[in-house]
Structures are given as C-alpha cells and as structure tokens.
Amino acid sequence: MKKLLSLCIVLVILILALGIQNADAATAMYTVHFNPNGGEVTPTEKQYPAETVLSDLPTPTRDGYNFTGWYLEDYYPLNYNESFDDYYGQPVVRLTPGTEAINGLLRTGETIVFDVTIDNTVPIFVDINDKRVDSSNYTIIGNRIFGKIEFTNSYYNSYNSNYGFLDIDCQETVTGYTVHDFKVYKGVVGSNPATGSTLTSDINVYAQWEEKTYHIVTFNPNNGNRPTDVTVEHNQTVARPAENPKKDNYDFVGWYYNTDNEYDFTQPVSDNLILRAKYNYSGAFHSIEAQMTEPTSVKDLPSELELGIEFLMYKELLLHPTLSDATVEEYLSPAGKLLFTIDSNGMLTPAEGLTEDDTISYTLTEEEKQMVAEDGYYFDSITISFVEGTVKPNYSFTEGNGQTYTIGSSSGPKFKANGDLSKLQGVLVDKKSVSDSDMKKESGSTIVTLNTSYADKLAVGDHTITFVYDDGECTANFKVAQAAAPAGDSTPQPAPEVQQPVAAAPTYTPSTGDKITTCYTTLIIAILCLISSVFYEKDLRRGKHSL
C-alpha cells in the first residue's frame, strides 16, 4: 500500500510540473526594440506574447522624411576590427564582418552600414577589398565617417575568398577609434518588413525613411495680377485658393491646367504645375460689318476685321484652297466664286464683277464668342459684302527720276510718267501742290516740265515730285543745285527766294484698327491554457492486512 501511495504522489508531482511548464510557455513575453534610425518614436520598446503576429506598431517621425515601415535585421555581425599604421603607405581602420559573410564577401544585392569615429585624425576615403568606394556613399563630418552602400556590383576579394574587409583610410596614424555601427546585411536594407512576422524571440526593428520631395504649384490669376506659388509635398494634394480671382467684365469659371481641362484638386501633385484662371466674358458684344470695295493692303485692315476673315476661313465660309500662281492667293465663297485675291506684296483686291449680293454672314455660338473674347475681341457676328473691284494701275516715272536741276538753267526740270494725262488730278512737289502757271503739261502719257521761275526758287538739295491720278499716283526724286560762279567772279550769288507754301490737296487716309494680342489591423492571438489537476486518496480499512 505504501508503494502505491508513493507512485501516486510521484504522478501528481509530474502532472503539476508539466502544467506549470505549459503555463510558463503560454505566458512567455518577448520584447520588440524600436530603432527610429534618425527619427523619434514612442515607446522605444514594447512586449508582446510569444507567437504574436506583429501589427499596429508605433509610427515614428523624422523631419523632412516620410516613414516607409519597420524592418527586421538580417545581417552578418561584426567579426573583428583592427588598425594599421601603414597599409600600402596609408594608415587605416579595418572592419570585417562575421564568418558567415566571409566566403564571397560583399556580393551584389547586399548592403553595408558603418559609423566610426577616429580619435586623433580625420578619415579621408573608404576602400572595400582594396577597391575605392565612391564618396557619394558616405559622409565625413570632422573625425566621424558614416554611410550605407547598396552593392550593385561585387567587391569580391580576388586575393582570398575567405577574407573580406572595409578599410577607412585616414590622414594620420590612428591612436584610437570607436565603431558605433557596422553590419553587412544579407539584402538591401528595408527588404524584410517586420509587420506580419511572427514573434519568437526578442528582436530589434529599424525604421526606414524616404526623403520628402516638394513641387511648386503656380496659380496664374490671368487678370494682370502677379501669380502665386504654393509649395506642395510630393503626392499630396494642393488646396484650392480660398478666394476666386476677379476680372472686369468677366465671370470666373475655374482653374485650368491647359486650355480645355479644369484641374481636379483631389488628385495628388507629382510634378511642378501651372494653373491658369479661366473666365467667361460677360460684357457687351458687337457686330463686324465691312464692305470690300477697292484694293487694300492687308496690313492696313483693322485687326478685328482680319480676325473675322480668319474666323470665316475657320468655318469654311471663306475658302483658300489653292495658289493660282506663285504670287497670288485666291479666296473663294463656299460656292466657289472668286471673292478677292492677295498678292505677294499683301495687297487685297476684290474680284471684278462682284455686287452687293456677294455677302458672307455668320453668327457666332456662345462657345465661339468666348473663344474670340479670350483673344481680346468681342464680336458676335460677321458680315462682309463685296462690290466690283478695280485694280489700281501701277503708275511709274519713265523719265526724269533722279535728275539734278541747276538754278539758272534755261529750261526747267522735265518729268514723264506712264499715266494718261486725262487722269492727272494734280502735281505735288515736296507734297505741296504746283499751280498750272508754274508748269507745262503735255500728253503722250504724262509729261510735266516745271517752269524755271518756279524751279529756281526751290531750296538747294533733295526734292520729290508726285503725279496724282484719279486711280493712283507715282513719285520721283530730283535734286536742285546751285549754279557755279564764273571764273574770277567773286560776287556772291543772291539767295533764292523762299517759295511760299501752297495748300496741299486734301487726301483721304483709311482708318485703322487695333491689333490682336489665354491627393493590422490584425487581431493578436492570445493563447489561454487551463491546466487542472485532481487527486483523490481513499481511507484504508481498519486492521492488519498483508500485501
């Protein structure tokens, strides 16, 4: 009986011990240490039950950076470090990673992180396996050097495949140094996220960051006021201005990033951007009415009429299909009737045989009116009529142009032009009318000889003479010279009498117009373990009994 009792007691003890062990396993806690990697985080560590799937981790902050996540360490630790007074003529501090990494050290896809302070001198550059590292991969501030190198090509040690190192070359012999950090990661830093991993031991997690970038959004009010620039973080939205811009006689429509597309302020900004205010004209419109009656230089057309003609061409009410020859462009009605031509000199000439019935009219739509108003013109209809046109003759001087008349000559200066004498309306010298009594006119085209009494009174120098016909004119140049004094005669010549101005013939000047100027939670699994133990001891019967 005593043996049975002893066996039961041992069994109870074993059951209780197993229960306690299971209870301890069920309530095991592990610590996650949060390394903000240049930022700030609260808390810096936190305990979680064993087998927890990590989620809902704290969010760190860092000025000028965006947090991209917590990542696990996965690296070869530091094996040993030493310094050399003279390594190939240069004092160095050498760092070597753990034995796991030595075989083929520092291969493509791996990352090395280091941070070292030299006590007495300054670091000047870095070698890996005697291969110089580009200075863009590290920073030197006084005696401290730190950096991160993501290997896109191998720094394999061709001399000894079981040995690899990073050398910090210094300016003077090193008397001491401190290694703040040195790790060779098995992959690019930030390749093994902590979120979603299962916790089986105490771990360190590291914050990863992405430097913030910014863009400029320019708001152009399009009303003569200065544009406004707004700085926006990359992939963030820009706020719509609190107040809409104003423009006299216009209603604000919206902010547009090109002529036809209004900007969507819910979209994230990924590049510099210019937004331009768009308006609808709310002022008065008027009609363009013009009659083409005679040859006119295109440059003399009012700018609004010129735009109107271009608009009729745009609507295919005025056709310009071909070049009839090398110098003349033809413009036709929709029915194919010639309305006018424009030559190489820009002269617009209505076609012959046109009447007032040859009229083109068009009324603009509301959209077209606003389109024209964006260019600074405010017409809502166009009417152009044509009448029979007459081409101006090409009058010119055939004789006398460029001649020199000498004061005191026996006959006056003579000029001949190719116009008919019957069409001659007058003669101008220096744009002043010449009376019939001061000249002689002859037919045979047009021949005009100025009387000597008139010519002698002209000032010495350059002059012009113009023949004015009823359908055109032409101009020539001539000079008046002082007569030479006779030999031995020092008597000064009398100054010529000053010709009295004669009223110029009235002229007609065609009117001209203005010119044109548009944005884990996962649940934690809790393990509940309940262990219960029941022991029952039965009373022995009274008396002696043998076993």
C-alpha positions as CSV (number, residue, x, y, z in Angstrom):
1,M,0.0,0.0,0.0
2,K,2.8,2.3,0.8
3,K,4.3,1.6,-2.6
4,L,1.0,2.5,-4.3
5,L,0.8,5.8,-2.3
6,S,4.4,6.7,-3.4
7,L,3.6,6.1,-7.0
8,C,0.5,8.3,-6.8
9,I,2.5,11.1,-5.2
10,V,5.1,11.0,-8.0
11,L,2.4,11.0,-10.6
12,V,0.8,14.1,-9.1
13,I,4.2,15.9,-8.9
14,L,4.8,15.1,-12.6
15,I,1.4,16.4,-13.7
16,L,1.8,19.6,-11.7
17,A,5.3,20.2,-13.1
18,L,4.0,19.7,-16.7
19,G,1.2,22.1,-16.0
20,I,3.5,24.8,-14.7
21,Q,5.8,24.4,-17.7
22,N,2.9,24.7,-20.1
23,A,1.6,27.7,-18.3
24,D,5.0,29.4,-18.5
25,A,5.2,28.7,-22.2
26,A,1.7,30.0,-22.7
27,T,2.5,33.3,-21.0
28,A,6.1,33.9,-22.4
29,M,6.6,37.5,-23.5
30,Y,9.2,38.9,-25.9
31,T,10.4,42.5,-26.4
32,V,10.4,44.4,-29.6
33,H,13.0,47.2,-29.6
34,F,12.2,50.1,-32.0
35,N,15.2,51.8,-33.5
36,P,13.9,55.1,-35.1
37,N,17.0,55.3,-37.3
38,G,17.4,59.1,-37.1
39,G,13.9,59.9,-36.1
40,E,11.8,59.7,-32.9
41,V,9.4,57.1,-31.6
42,T,7.3,56.4,-28.5
43,P,7.6,53.9,-27.0
44,T,11.1,52.7,-27.8
45,E,10.3,49.1,-26.9
46,K,7.2,47.0,-26.3
47,Q,6.4,43.5,-25.0
48,Y,4.2,41.1,-26.9
49,P,3.2,37.5,-26.1
50,A,5.1,34.7,-27.9
51,E,3.8,33.8,-31.4
52,T,2.3,37.2,-31.8
53,V,1.9,38.3,-35.5
54,L,3.3,41.8,-35.4
55,S,0.9,44.6,-36.5
56,D,-0.2,48.0,-35.3
57,L,3.3,49.1,-34.5
58,P,4.0,52.7,-33.4
59,T,4.7,55.3,-36.1
60,P,8.0,57.3,-35.8
61,T,8.5,60.8,-37.0
62,R,11.5,62.5,-38.7
63,D,11.7,66.0,-40.1
64,G,12.0,66.0,-43.9
65,Y,11.2,62.3,-44.3
66,N,8.3,60.0,-44.8
67,F,8.1,56.8,-42.8
68,T,8.0,53.7,-45.0
69,G,7.8,50.9,-42.4
70,W,9.5,48.9,-39.7
71,Y,12.1,46.3,-41.0
72,L,13.8,43.4,-39.3
73,E,17.6,43.0,-39.1
74,D,19.0,40.3,-41.4
75,Y,22.8,40.8,-41.4
76,Y,26.2,39.4,-40.8
77,P,27.5,40.8,-37.5
78,L,30.9,42.4,-36.9
79,N,33.7,39.8,-36.6
80,Y,36.7,41.9,-35.6
81,N,38.3,45.2,-36.2
82,E,41.8,46.5,-36.1
83,S,44.0,49.3,-37.3
84,F,47.2,49.5,-39.3
85,D,49.8,52.2,-39.1
86,D,50.9,51.7,-42.6
87,Y,48.9,49.7,-45.1
88,Y,50.2,50.3,-48.6
89,G,51.5,53.7,-47.4
90,Q,48.2,54.7,-45.7
91,P,47.1,54.4,-42.0
92,V,43.7,52.6,-41.9
93,V,41.0,51.2,-39.6
94,R,39.8,47.8,-40.9
95,L,36.3,46.3,-40.2
96,T,35.5,42.7,-41.0
97,P,32.0,41.0,-40.8
98,G,31.1,37.6,-39.3
99,T,32.4,34.3,-40.6
100,E,29.1,33.6,-42.5
101,A,29.8,36.5,-44.8
102,I,33.5,35.9,-45.4
103,N,33.0,33.4,-48.2
104,G,32.4,35.7,-51.1
105,L,32.1,38.8,-49.0
106,L,30.0,41.7,-50.2
107,R,28.2,40.5,-53.2
108,T,25.7,42.1,-55.5
109,G,22.4,42.7,-53.6
110,E,24.0,43.1,-50.1
111,T,24.2,46.3,-48.1
112,I,26.9,47.5,-45.7
113,V,26.2,50.1,-43.0
114,F,29.0,51.7,-41.0
115,D,29.5,54.5,-38.5
116,V,33.0,55.1,-37.0
117,T,34.7,57.9,-35.1
118,I,38.5,58.3,-35.2
119,D,40.0,59.7,-32.1
120,N,43.0,61.7,-33.3
121,T,42.8,62.2,-37.0
122,V,40.3,62.5,-39.8
123,P,39.1,59.8,-42.3
124,I,39.7,60.7,-45.9
125,F,38.2,57.8,-48.0
126,V,36.9,54.2,-47.9
127,D,38.1,51.0,-49.6
128,I,36.3,47.7,-49.8
129,N,38.6,44.8,-50.6
130,D,41.1,47.4,-51.8
131,K,38.6,48.8,-54.2
132,R,37.8,52.5,-53.8
133,V,34.2,53.4,-52.8
134,D,32.5,56.4,-54.4
135,S,32.3,59.2,-51.9
136,S,28.6,59.6,-52.6
137,N,28.0,56.5,-50.5
138,Y,29.3,58.0,-47.2
139,T,29.6,61.3,-45.2
140,I,32.6,62.7,-43.4
141,I,32.0,65.2,-40.6
142,G,35.2,66.0,-38.7
143,N,36.6,62.8,-37.2
144,R,33.4,60.8,-37.9
145,I,32.6,58.8,-41.1
146,F,29.3,57.0,-41.7
147,G,27.5,55.6,-44.7
148,K,25.3,53.0,-46.4
149,I,26.4,51.1,-49.5
150,E,24.0,49.1,-51.5
151,F,26.0,46.8,-53.8
152,T,25.1,46.9,-57.4
153,N,28.3,45.1,-58.3
154,S,30.6,42.8,-56.4
155,Y,33.5,43.8,-54.1
156,Y,34.7,40.1,-54.1
157,N,38.2,39.6,-52.7
158,S,40.1,38.1,-55.6
159,Y,43.2,37.5,-53.4
160,N,41.5,35.4,-50.7
161,S,37.9,34.2,-51.0
162,N,37.8,33.5,-47.2
163,Y,38.6,37.1,-46.2
164,G,36.9,40.4,-46.8
165,F,37.1,43.8,-45.2
166,L,36.2,47.5,-45.2
167,D,39.1,49.9,-44.8
168,I,38.7,53.5,-43.6
169,D,41.8,55.3,-44.8
170,C,42.9,58.1,-42.5
171,Q,45.2,61.2,-42.8
172,E,47.5,60.3,-39.9
173,T,48.4,57.2,-37.8
174,V,45.3,56.1,-35.8
175,T,45.7,56.1,-31.9
176,G,42.1,55.0,-31.2
177,Y,38.6,54.8,-32.7
178,T,35.0,53.9,-31.9
179,V,32.8,51.7,-34.0
180,H,29.2,52.9,-33.5
181,D,27.7,50.6,-36.1
182,F,28.9,48.0,-38.6
183,K,26.7,45.5,-40.3
184,V,26.6,43.7,-43.6
185,Y,23.0,43.0,-44.5
186,K,22.1,39.9,-46.4
187,G,20.0,42.0,-48.7
188,V,19.2,45.7,-49.3
189,V,18.2,47.4,-46.1
190,G,14.5,47.5,-45.8
191,S,13.8,44.3,-47.7
192,N,12.4,42.3,-44.7
193,P,9.3,44.0,-43.2
194,A,8.5,43.5,-39.5
195,T,4.8,43.8,-39.9
196,G,3.3,40.4,-40.4
197,S,6.2,38.5,-39.0
198,T,5.7,36.0,-36.0
199,L,7.4,36.9,-32.8
200,T,9.5,34.0,-31.4
201,S,12.3,35.9,-29.5
202,D,13.4,39.4,-28.6
203,I,14.1,41.4,-31.7
204,N,15.2,44.8,-33.0
205,V,13.3,46.5,-35.7
206,Y,14.5,49.5,-37.7
207,A,12.6,52.4,-39.1
208,Q,13.0,53.0,-42.8
209,W,12.6,56.5,-44.4
210,E,12.1,58.2,-47.7
211,E,13.2,61.8,-48.1
212,K,10.4,64.1,-48.8
213,T,10.3,65.9,-52.2
214,Y,8.3,69.0,-53.0
215,H,6.7,70.7,-56.0
216,I,5.7,74.2,-56.9
217,V,2.1,74.9,-58.0
218,T,1.7,78.3,-59.6
219,F,-1.7,80.0,-59.6
220,N,-1.9,82.5,-62.5
221,P,-5.0,84.8,-62.0
222,N,-4.9,85.8,-65.7
223,N,-6.1,89.3,-64.8
224,G,-2.9,91.3,-64.7
225,N,-2.0,90.5,-61.1
226,R,1.1,88.5,-60.1
227,P,0.9,84.7,-60.0
228,T,1.1,83.0,-56.6
229,D,3.4,80.0,-55.9
230,V,2.4,77.2,-53.4
231,T,4.8,74.5,-52.2
232,V,3.3,71.0,-52.1
233,E,4.8,67.8,-50.9
234,H,5.2,65.0,-53.5
235,N,1.9,63.0,-53.9
236,Q,0.0,65.3,-51.7
237,T,-3.0,67.5,-52.8
238,V,-2.9,71.2,-53.2
239,A,-5.6,73.3,-51.7
240,R,-7.9,75.4,-53.9
241,P,-7.4,79.1,-53.3
242,A,-9.8,80.5,-50.7
243,E,-10.9,83.3,-53.0
244,N,-11.6,83.2,-56.7
245,P,-9.7,85.8,-58.8
246,K,-11.7,88.7,-60.3
247,K,-11.5,90.4,-63.8
248,D,-13.6,93.3,-65.0
249,N,-16.5,92.2,-67.4
250,Y,-15.6,88.5,-66.8
251,D,-17.0,85.7,-64.7
252,F,-14.6,83.3,-63.2
253,V,-15.0,79.7,-64.5
254,G,-12.3,77.7,-62.7
255,W,-8.6,76.8,-62.6
256,Y,-7.3,75.1,-65.7
257,Y,-4.0,73.3,-66.4
258,N,-4.5,73.7,-70.2
259,T,-7.0,75.3,-72.5
260,D,-9.7,72.7,-72.2
261,N,-9.1,70.8,-68.9
262,E,-10.1,72.0,-65.5
263,Y,-7.8,70.9,-62.6
264,D,-9.1,68.2,-60.2
265,F,-8.0,69.3,-56.7
266,T,-8.5,65.8,-55.3
267,Q,-5.5,64.5,-57.4
268,P,-2.0,64.2,-55.8
269,V,0.7,66.5,-57.1
270,S,3.6,64.6,-58.7
271,D,5.4,67.5,-60.5
272,N,5.6,71.2,-60.8
273,L,2.3,72.6,-62.1
274,I,0.9,75.9,-63.5
275,L,-2.8,76.5,-63.1
276,R,-4.4,79.4,-65.1
277,A,-7.7,81.1,-64.2
278,K,-10.3,80.8,-66.9
279,Y,-13.1,83.3,-67.4
280,N,-16.2,83.9,-69.5
281,Y,-16.7,87.4,-70.9
282,S,-19.9,88.9,-69.5
283,G,-19.7,92.3,-71.2
284,A,-21.3,93.6,-74.4
285,F,-20.6,92.1,-77.9
286,H,-20.9,93.9,-81.3
287,S,-21.1,93.0,-84.9
288,I,-18.4,93.3,-87.6
289,E,-19.7,94.8,-90.8
290,A,-17.3,95.5,-93.6
291,Q,-17.6,96.2,-97.4
292,M,-14.7,95.3,-99.7
293,T,-14.7,97.9,-102.4
294,E,-11.2,98.6,-103.5
295,P,-7.6,97.2,-103.3
296,T,-6.3,97.5,-99.7
297,S,-3.1,96.4,-98.1
298,V,-3.7,93.6,-95.6
299,K,-1.6,95.4,-93.0
300,D,-4.0,98.3,-93.2
301,L,-7.0,96.1,-92.3
302,P,-8.4,96.6,-88.8
303,S,-7.1,93.8,-86.7
304,E,-10.7,92.8,-85.7
305,L,-11.7,92.5,-89.4
306,E,-8.5,90.5,-90.1
307,L,-9.5,88.1,-87.3
308,G,-13.1,88.0,-88.7
309,I,-11.8,87.0,-92.1
310,E,-9.6,84.2,-90.4
311,F,-12.7,83.1,-88.5
312,L,-14.8,82.8,-91.7
313,M,-12.0,80.7,-93.2
314,Y,-12.0,78.5,-90.0
315,K,-15.8,78.0,-90.5
316,E,-15.1,77.2,-94.2
317,L,-17.3,80.1,-95.3
318,L,-14.3,81.7,-97.0
319,L,-12.1,79.2,-98.8
320,H,-8.4,79.4,-99.6
321,P,-7.9,76.1,-101.5
322,T,-5.0,76.8,-103.9
323,L,-2.3,79.2,-105.1
324,S,-3.4,80.3,-108.5
325,D,0.2,81.2,-109.3
326,A,3.5,81.8,-107.4
327,T,2.5,85.3,-106.1
328,V,-1.3,85.5,-105.9
329,E,-3.6,83.7,-103.4
330,E,-7.3,83.2,-104.2
331,Y,-10.1,83.4,-101.7
332,L,-13.5,81.8,-102.7
333,S,-17.1,81.7,-101.5
334,P,-18.5,78.2,-100.4
335,A,-20.0,78.1,-104.0
336,G,-16.5,78.5,-105.4
337,K,-16.9,82.1,-106.6
338,L,-13.7,84.2,-106.5
339,L,-14.2,87.0,-104.0
340,F,-10.7,88.5,-103.7
341,T,-7.0,87.9,-104.2
342,I,-3.9,88.8,-102.1
343,D,-0.6,89.3,-103.9
344,S,2.9,88.8,-102.7
345,N,3.0,92.4,-101.5
346,G,0.0,91.9,-99.3
347,M,-2.4,93.8,-101.5
348,L,-6.0,92.6,-101.1
349,T,-8.0,93.2,-104.3
350,P,-11.8,92.4,-104.7
351,A,-12.6,90.4,-107.8
352,E,-14.2,92.0,-110.7
353,G,-17.9,91.5,-111.4
354,L,-19.0,91.4,-107.7
355,T,-22.1,93.1,-106.4
356,E,-23.6,93.9,-103.0
357,D,-25.4,90.5,-103.2
358,D,-22.0,88.8,-102.8
359,T,-22.2,88.8,-99.0
360,I,-20.9,86.4,-96.3
361,S,-22.5,86.4,-92.9
362,Y,-22.1,84.3,-89.8
363,T,-23.4,84.5,-86.2
364,L,-21.1,83.1,-83.5
365,T,-22.2,80.5,-81.0
366,E,-21.8,81.2,-77.2
367,E,-18.7,79.0,-77.1
368,E,-17.2,80.7,-80.2
369,K,-17.9,84.1,-78.7
370,Q,-15.9,83.2,-75.6
371,M,-13.1,81.7,-77.7
372,V,-12.8,85.0,-79.6
373,A,-13.1,87.0,-76.3
374,E,-10.1,85.1,-74.9
375,D,-8.0,86.8,-77.6
376,G,-9.4,90.3,-76.6
377,Y,-12.1,90.7,-79.3
378,Y,-15.8,91.0,-78.6
379,F,-17.9,90.4,-81.8
380,D,-20.8,88.1,-82.1
381,S,-21.5,88.2,-85.8
382,I,-19.6,88.9,-89.1
383,T,-20.9,90.4,-92.3
384,I,-18.6,91.1,-95.2
385,S,-20.0,92.3,-98.6
386,F,-18.2,92.7,-101.9
387,V,-18.7,95.0,-104.9
388,E,-16.9,95.1,-108.2
389,G,-13.3,96.0,-107.6
390,T,-10.9,97.9,-109.7
391,V,-7.2,97.1,-109.7
392,K,-5.1,100.2,-109.2
393,P,-2.7,100.8,-112.2
394,N,0.9,100.5,-111.5
395,Y,2.0,104.1,-112.3
396,S,5.7,105.0,-112.5
397,F,8.0,107.6,-113.9
398,T,9.7,106.7,-117.2
399,E,11.9,109.8,-117.4
400,G,13.3,112.4,-115.0
401,N,13.6,110.4,-111.9
402,G,16.9,111.1,-110.1
403,Q,17.8,114.1,-112.3
404,T,19.6,117.3,-111.0
405,Y,18.3,120.8,-111.9
406,T,20.8,123.7,-111.7
407,I,19.5,127.0,-110.6
408,G,19.6,129.5,-113.6
409,S,19.2,126.9,-116.3
410,S,17.5,127.9,-119.4
411,S,14.8,125.2,-119.1
412,G,13.1,123.7,-116.1
413,P,13.3,120.0,-114.9
414,K,11.2,117.7,-117.1
415,F,9.4,114.5,-115.9
416,K,7.5,111.8,-117.7
417,A,5.1,109.1,-116.3
418,N,3.2,106.2,-117.9
419,G,-0.2,107.5,-116.8
420,D,-2.8,109.0,-119.1
421,L,-2.8,112.8,-119.0
422,S,-6.6,112.9,-118.8
423,K,-6.5,111.1,-115.4
424,L,-4.0,113.5,-113.9
425,Q,-5.5,115.4,-111.0
426,G,-2.6,117.3,-109.8
427,V,1.2,117.6,-109.3
428,L,2.9,117.8,-105.9
429,V,6.5,118.9,-105.2
430,D,7.5,118.0,-101.7
431,K,3.9,117.1,-101.1
432,K,2.8,120.7,-102.0
433,S,0.5,121.4,-104.9
434,V,2.0,123.1,-108.0
435,S,-0.2,125.5,-109.8
436,D,-0.8,125.2,-113.5
437,S,1.0,128.5,-114.1
438,D,4.2,127.0,-112.6
439,M,4.4,124.1,-115.0
440,K,3.8,122.9,-118.5
441,K,1.7,119.7,-119.1
442,E,1.9,117.6,-122.3
443,S,0.2,114.4,-123.4
444,G,2.0,111.3,-124.7
445,S,1.5,109.5,-121.4
446,T,2.1,112.4,-118.9
447,I,4.9,115.0,-119.4
448,V,5.3,117.8,-117.0
449,T,8.0,120.5,-117.1
450,L,8.4,122.8,-114.2
451,N,8.9,126.5,-115.1
452,T,12.4,127.9,-114.4
453,S,10.8,130.7,-112.4
454,Y,9.4,128.1,-110.1
455,A,12.3,125.7,-110.1
456,D,14.9,128.5,-109.3
457,K,13.0,129.3,-106.1
458,L,13.4,125.7,-104.7
459,A,16.0,125.2,-102.0
460,V,19.3,123.6,-102.9
461,G,19.0,119.9,-102.0
462,D,16.7,116.8,-102.5
463,H,13.1,117.1,-103.5
464,T,10.2,114.8,-104.6
465,I,7.6,115.2,-107.3
466,T,4.3,113.3,-107.3
467,F,1.8,112.8,-110.1
468,V,-1.7,112.3,-108.7
469,Y,-4.1,110.4,-110.9
470,D,-7.8,109.7,-110.2
471,D,-6.9,106.0,-109.6
472,G,-3.4,106.1,-108.3
473,E,-0.1,108.0,-108.1
474,C,3.6,107.8,-108.5
475,T,6.6,109.7,-107.1
476,A,10.1,110.6,-108.4
477,N,13.1,112.1,-106.8
478,F,15.2,115.0,-108.1
479,K,17.9,117.5,-106.8
480,V,18.3,121.3,-107.1
481,A,22.0,122.5,-107.3
482,Q,23.5,126.0,-107.0
483,A,25.0,127.3,-110.2
484,A,28.8,127.5,-110.3
485,A,30.3,131.1,-110.2
486,P,32.1,132.3,-113.3
487,A,35.9,132.3,-113.3
488,G,37.3,135.4,-111.5
489,D,33.8,136.5,-110.3
490,S,33.7,136.5,-106.6
491,T,30.4,138.3,-106.4
492,P,28.2,136.2,-104.1
493,Q,25.0,134.8,-105.7
494,P,21.8,136.1,-104.3
495,A,20.0,133.6,-102.1
496,P,17.0,132.1,-103.8
497,E,13.6,133.4,-102.8
498,V,11.8,131.2,-100.4
499,Q,8.8,129.6,-102.1
500,Q,5.6,130.4,-100.3
501,P,3.7,127.2,-99.2
502,V,0.7,126.3,-101.2
503,A,-2.2,124.5,-99.6
504,A,-1.9,120.8,-100.2
505,A,-4.8,118.9,-101.9
506,P,-7.0,117.1,-99.4
507,T,-6.2,113.5,-99.1
508,Y,-8.1,110.5,-97.7
509,T,-6.5,108.3,-95.0
510,P,-8.1,104.9,-94.5
511,S,-9.0,104.2,-90.9
512,T,-7.1,101.6,-89.0
513,G,-8.0,99.4,-86.0
514,D,-6.3,97.8,-83.1
515,K,-4.1,94.7,-83.2
516,I,-4.7,91.3,-81.5
517,T,-2.9,90.5,-78.7
518,T,-5.3,82.7,-72.9
519,C,-4.5,63.8,-53.3
520,Y,-3.4,45.5,-38.9
521,T,-5.4,45.9,-38.0
522,T,-4.9,42.3,-37.3
523,L,-6.0,40.7,-34.1
524,I,-3.5,39.4,-31.6
525,I,-4.0,35.8,-30.9
526,A,-3.9,35.1,-27.2
527,I,-3.3,31.6,-26.0
528,L,-5.2,30.6,-23.0
529,C,-4.1,27.4,-21.3
530,L,-6.0,26.0,-18.3
531,I,-4.5,23.1,-16.5
532,S,-6.4,21.4,-13.7
533,S,-5.3,18.5,-11.5
534,V,-7.5,16.4,-9.2
535,F,-6.1,14.0,-6.6
536,Y,-8.3,11.6,-4.5
537,E,-6.9,9.5,-1.6
538,K,-9.1,6.6,-0.3
539,D,-9.1,5.7,3.5
540,L,-7.6,2.3,4.4
541,R,-9.7,-0.1,6.1
542,R,-9.1,-0.7,9.8
543,G,-7.0,-3.7,10.8
544,K,-3.9,-5.5,9.6
545,H,-3.8,-6.9,6.1
546,S,-0.9,-8.4,4.3
547,L,0.1,-7.2,0.8
